[in-house]
Amino acid sequence: MSQLIIKQDYLIVKAGLASNIDLTLITPAIILAQELKLRPLLGTDLYDLIITQTTPVASLTVPNQYLVDNFILPFLILYIKAKAVTTTRIRFTNIGPVIRDAGGQGVQSISATEAKELVDELINDAQAYGQLMVRYIRANPTLYPAYFTNTGQGDILPETDSFDVSFYLPDSNKDGLDWKREGLNPFE
């Protein structure tokens, strides 16, 4: 198992999770957030340095402690909460995926639309923290030399943008507008 930067008890308190949450459902979300979201932003060298220095936590350098406290932990909390929306609600069983009901606990599950809106909001906030982190690191190269030492040969080079951007390019013929036929040039 991968070394966890964020401890489960800390996550429960800081993320506002219920104390009775099943941590076995959250641990995979922590690993995914670290490996698939944080590592690409930090690059292999800085990510590995942070992982190494978090065992024990007291071995973090002052700049890395600042990075962890002000950017990495908030970033991870938001991504983990976004992932937990589905991992705590949906279970994979021998009959396939099932949605867990409230089980008479006096609570009601949110709808799929509400869950998607919540996940989108959490991910947007996490990406904003990621962007702030990248800007801070790039503005302080002497504090984070490991960010700039990745060779690209087996290393993950740091991404400079934390936002996942989707583009929608509508079909120009659907609305009846054909810019070539109309004599329009969209590049002018």
Disulfide bonds with the S-S distance in Angstrom:
none
